[in-house]
């Protein structure tokens, strides 16, 4: 009874003339093209696993495309079979050939395909987590709610600290030793390679091999609290000579400001207690709770990739950090006078 | 039987309705006297006193008194008593004001009364006041320790004579002439110096916080915060709110430009372990716990520090410990920069408060830096 009703209601659809109802009008072509462009531009940019600029990322992108194309083909075959069974030969099929299809298409082919995929995936895994070859650059990274501490080896043998911006030489492997100061964070530079969690009490590792000069963006890939989305960093991949010069320069102490306004700013910095949390190497400011500011002026962004490093943004960050990064440890210094703020900004942006 | 019950109920209902109408007529017509001049009937007086005592006894049941046998507490309690309570309740020094005596009920003389009350009952009354009796509540409900200071004084009150009282409220051991501040009436200045000392040093034994050595900017910011009720204190709000803007400015300048004399450190040397622990936190903070160093904002050090931040060196231990507890509880409030302490209060363990406080009080001199 019910089956009959269903058949009746389906009848108009089944009886429709078999011809294409979709026509490629000029308008619809334009519409599809626009959609394709929109989707594809989303794949570009400094933070995309689909425009790889590192060996790991290339393998991951290749894996992604292989899976996407494979999945697309399987989808076409399955839909084709469904159309065949519903529209072309709707009559009952021979029991033995049906069973062949079910066992072949439902058990053997998926097992085969998934096994190949698993082997492919496992094969590229060791390269992603392997330690970098002897003599490679090692960068220590500590995830802190909600910013990044980067510890570089200094050219004279020791080490020094930077924050929220990492620079790498192109065409060389670099090993990141990852730690967390509080909760689980995830270290991910989509353009360069895979992501690895940073787990409190453990050290994890990620080796990247950048292949193209450029500026990329790294993010925290593991939800870590209120301002998780504001925990990013800039990644600059540069030729070896430029990198060496940069490393030498960053390893140095801050240069005393010569300009009177900036000099006054350095006094505001110290007397307001900024040095309780922030370090500016070479000055009395030796705090280690917040990001090192020794070369703050040379960074692209501020507040861990939240804002472009401009005087206006810096003013906003100093006076109302909570509105930019909720629950950040940094308190708002909205009580500083305009003159003090201007001097402080001149000082900080001059720390190159 | 049933009928008679129903009749009776009706009669009662009519009776009560009539009473209600009559009562309303008395109130609305205004014939009932509300004047204080005629006092209460004896029975009303007895009933009010009885119900008040019962209420205080019951509501104070869960309150635990801290250690009250502490001269610092007694001094602070006496100081506030002289400012805010003596006018109505009298003191060993003076009689109750005739204005207070004309109240109904009359504010009682306290010495005979406090002997019959437990400290927790005194605390309850001082903290919350008494409805319809003219006894005000403490100006803030966020400072129970201040109320206990007053209770510590009250329980001793029956044994305190005139000379003892004088010594408690004007504790100058080093006799100093009452200073005059330019343009300020002597009265408000005397209110400051009565507790904090003419030299601003906090009086003997560190019973009060030191004003000397603090920058005028910080003192003014604090006075204004008290006056606006943004820094909570039944003692200081009472004093600061009645000053004029000009008086607050001149008083802040007066103490702000004083030279800091040496002090008698309030911490004893046998506490050196605690002091060492406190010093470590003060100088380096606890970076792993997001606690910054104290000295970068509060000194002492070679760097000049902002005029808007208090200097902590030489402040008495009890005061610093209390401030940290208040910050931790979110009850301190304060001036425009008080929020800078939020991170510290949230992350510094309570067990460290005393260590840090003892370190700073052991430093003894409030302004070693010369900025």
Interface residues (C-beta under 8 A of the other chain):
Chain A: X181 X267 X270 X271 X272 X273 X274 X275 X276 X277 X284 X287 X288 X289 X329 X331 X332 X333 X335
Chain B: X285 X287 X288 X290 X291 X292 X293 X296 X297 X301 X302 X303 X304 X305 X306 X308 X309 X336 X337 X339 X340 X342 X343
